[in-house]
Amino acid sequence: MEKIKKMKQWKNRLQDDLDAYINRICDSMSPLARLLTVVITVGLCGIIFLSILIFSVYRIGKQDGEKEFLQLQHIETLKLQKQDSLNILNKNEYEYKSNR
């Protein structure tokens, strides 16, 4: 339990130090320089995001294109026995009826 408290204190201290550092840098900049910094940073992040997205979609498409597609084929005719039990019965009945 004590370790968790120390980790939280360390995290909070790190955040405070980072905030103080950023505030010192931003306070020394003019409003136009701050605006340009934000716009350039957002633009670079957007370009990086789009390039990663496009590259990922390209790779997914490339992998799908490399897969073998199923070929449609007609079902071959089933080779049945010429003398199965049903054929023998049917043949005998027809021969018997035709002889009458």
Sequence and secondary structure as in RCSB ss.txt:
>XXXX:A:sequence
MEKIKKMKQWKNRLQDDLDAYINRICDSMSPLARLLTVVITVGLCGIIFLSILIFSVYRIGKQDGEKEFLQLQHI
ETLKLQKQDSLNILNKNEYEYKSNR
>XXXX:A:secstr
 HHHHHHHHHHHHHHHHHHHHHHHHHHTS HHHHHHHHHHHHHHHHHHHHHHHHHHHHHHHHHHHHS        
      SS HHHHHHHHHHHHHHH 
